[in-house]
Amino acid sequence: MSEKTVQEKKKSGIKKKVLLAILIVFLVSLPGYYCGLTIRKYEVKDARIQGSMRIALVTDLHSCKYGKGQKTLLKAIEKQKPDVILLGGDIFDDRLSDARTEEFLAGISGKYPCYYVTGNHECWAGTEAFLKKMEILEKYGVIRLTGEVAELSIGKTKVRLCGVDDPEINLVRDYDAEGQLRNYQKEMADVRKKLKEWNGQAGRSSEKFTILLTHRPELFEEYVKDGFDLALAGHAHGGQVRIPGILNGLYAPNQGLFPQLAGGRYHKNGTTMIVSRGLARESTLFPRFCNPPELVIIELTGE
């Protein structure tokens, strides 16, 4: 056998090994691209809570599809029997049609108290499209929180719910009841003022458990400073790529590479923040890896 033939056989053998290695890596990693809906549950205990309250946190739907008429998502929520649904922004998308979001809202309408805050993608849609999205929410009885504080009452359980627009609200011409353009900083100031009036002081209430519904997890330090007991957020999409136990997110908007607040439970100085990894899938530029979309269920109970 000539030297040339030997070299060709070696090259052929190396190519086969490389292809086999690629195939093995592909097969091993394939389950990581699973994008079926998952349920993630958290329990939050506090002595100020009497009884219990079950919250379904829905964030970053981005008008993505969950079965015909959104039945996969709707049935998952129904099975969990929440007392209230909180919509943490980017329920709509700035590029995809509102049709699937409207199907989802129609499916939950009248069945649960529903509260909503804006995300950045609703704001990125532009003023005309943004206002149409807000009309859809109103059509299905969803309460939008824009610097307000509401009292949620489920049986014996009473908590305060605060909500603010996404900081990108300044991109659209959306006016409040006083004819002023909405502004995130003003809304946060309004929430602080209202809580101070109710509490008799700034910061945490000794009597009422207080929740902040927001879109942005990267502002956690601000929520801690303001003394919220529980902050609920989305936006980070779980960092898109995860390696459980090693990497809790590769990249998140406004946090960059290796985000610290991509998804899960965080705690500091009496404030807990739960960040949903969200429901976006076909709207994302890159596929999710080891990071399936999630519906978050939070059980509030007394200690």
Secondary structure as UniProt FT lines:
FT   HELIX           3..29
FT   HELIX           30..33
FT   STRAND          38..45
FT   TURN            47..48
FT   STRAND          52..58
FT   TURN            62..63
FT   HELIX           68..70
FT   HELIX           71..80
FT   STRAND          84..87
FT   HELIX           99..108
FT   TURN            109..111
FT   STRAND          114..116
FT   HELIX           120..124
FT   HELIX           127..139
FT   TURN            140..141
FT   STRAND          143..144
FT   STRAND          148..154
FT   TURN            155..156
FT   STRAND          157..163
FT   HELIX           167..171
FT   TURN            177..178
FT   HELIX           184..199
FT   STRAND          210..213
FT   HELIX           217..219
FT   HELIX           220..225
FT   TURN            226..227
FT   STRAND          230..233
FT   HELIX           237..239
FT   TURN            244..246
FT   STRAND          251..252
FT   TURN            253..255
FT   STRAND          256..257
FT   STRAND          264..268
FT   TURN            269..270
FT   STRAND          271..275
FT   TURN            282..283
FT   STRAND          294..301
//
